[in-house]
Amino acid sequence: MFRLLVEAGPAGRMPGEIAEALSLPGATLSFHLKELSAVGLIQGEQRGRCICYRADFDAMNGLIEFLTRNCCGGAGAAACLPVACAPAAAPRRARR
């Protein structure tokens, strides 16, 4: 969903367009739009009776910068390969 909004650029997309493009039911779409908006990655703008959603590129770039600097140790994207960032295995509980 976020990628779709990034690809749409500053013009953004209406909820109906997003739902159709991603084959999402309205409730699922609404939930994810609300969450992305709450963390500041997207913005909604009232256009008539609808809200047009668009990616907040400043917030996105800030997040990418933070993740690159803090999670990759400044080594760039190569240090952030899935293997390097894989979560530690959770300890298994002994069976009784």
C-alpha positions in Angstrom: 0.0 0.0 0.0 2.8 2.4 0.9 4.7 1.5 -2.3 1.5 2.3 -4.3 1.3 5.7 -2.7 5.0 6.4 -3.2 4.6 5.5 -6.9 1.6 7.8 -7.2 3.8 10.7 -6.2 2.4 14.0 -4.8 -0.9 13.5 -6.5 -1.7 10.6 -4.3 -4.6 8.1 -4.6 -8.2 8.0 -3.6 -9.2 5.1 -1.3 -11.3 3.4 -4.0 -8.3 3.4 -6.4 -6.1 1.9 -3.7 -8.6 -0.8 -2.8 -9.1 -1.8 -6.4 -5.3 -1.8 -7.2 -4.6 -4.0 -4.2 -7.9 -6.0 -4.1 -8.5 -5.1 -0.5 -11.8 -4.9 1.4 -12.7 -1.5 2.7 -12.2 -2.3 6.4 -8.7 -3.6 5.8 -7.8 -0.6 3.7 -9.2 1.8 6.3 -7.2 0.1 9.1 -3.9 0.3 7.2 -4.4 3.9 6.0 -5.2 4.9 9.6 -2.0 3.2 10.9 0.2 4.7 8.2 -1.3 8.1 8.9 -0.8 7.7 12.6 2.9 7.1 12.3 3.2 10.0 9.8 4.2 8.0 6.7 1.1 9.2 4.7 -1.1 12.3 4.7 -4.7 12.6 3.9 -6.2 15.6 2.1 -9.9 16.2 1.9 -11.1 16.5 -1.7 -14.8 16.9 -1.8 -16.4 14.0 0.0 -13.3 11.8 -0.2 -9.8 11.9 1.3 -6.9 11.6 -1.0 -3.9 9.9 0.5 -0.3 10.5 -0.5 3.1 9.4 0.9 4.9 11.9 3.1 8.3 11.9 1.3 10.1 13.8 4.0 9.0 11.3 6.7 9.9 8.4 4.4 13.4 9.8 3.7 13.9 10.5 7.4 13.0 6.9 8.2 15.3 5.5 5.5 18.1 7.8 6.8 17.5 6.6 10.4 17.4 3.0 9.5 20.6 3.2 7.4 22.5 5.1 10.0 21.3 3.2 13.1 20.4 -0.3 11.9 23.1 -0.7 9.3 25.9 0.8 11.4 26.6 3.4 8.6 27.7 0.6 6.3 25.0 1.2 3.8 22.3 -1.1 2.5 24.8 -4.1 2.0 25.0 -4.4 5.8 21.2 -4.7 6.0 20.8 -7.9 4.0 18.0 -10.1 5.4 20.5 -12.5 7.0 22.2 -9.6 8.8 18.9 -8.3 10.1 17.2 -11.5 10.9 15.8 -11.6 14.4 17.5 -13.9 16.9 15.8 -17.2 17.3 13.4 -17.2 20.3 14.4 -19.7 23.0 12.3 -22.8 22.9 10.4 -23.9 25.9 11.1 -27.4 27.2 8.2 -29.8 26.8 6.7 -31.2 29.9 
